[in-house]
Amino acid sequence: QVQLVESGGGLVQFGGSLRLSCTASGSIFMINTMGWYRQAPGKQRELVAGITGGGVSNYADSVKGRFTISRDNAKNTVYLQMNSLKPEDTAVYYCNFYDWRFKNNYWGQGTQVTVSS
C-alpha cells in the first residue's frame, strides 16, 4: 500500500501562482510514475501532468508553458508549480502514484485550487 499526502492548494487571483506538493509513503517501488490530475465540478477527472522516476514528464496541452512538475526521489515527493493561473484551472487536484510492478494506482485525498477572476 502507498499513502499520499497533498498540500498547497488554496485561493489565488487570476495570474497568480501556487505550488502543490505530494509525499508518498508505504511500499514504494522504485519504478513508478507520479502525477497530478484535476476534476472540476461536472467534469471528468483529467491528467494535468505526470513524471517518471527518471524525470520524464508530460503535460496536458491546457497547462503547457504554465505548469511545471518535478520530483524529489529521495523524499518520494512530487511538486506542481502552477503559474499564470486562470479561472478554468479551478478544480480539486489529486496526486497520483502508479506502481509499475503491480500496476496499482493510488490517489491522494485531493486539494482544492480556486482561481478568482
Beta strands, then each sheet from edge to edge (+ up, - down):
strand 1: 2-7
strand 2: 10-13
strand 3: 18-26
strand 4: 32-39
strand 5: 46-52
strand 6: 57-59
strand 7: 67-72
strand 8: 77-82
strand 9: 91-99
strand 10: 104-107
strand 11: 111-116
sheet 1: 1+ 3- 8+ 7-
sheet 2: 2+ 11+ 9- 4+ 5- 6+
sheet 3: 2+ 11+ 9- 10+
end
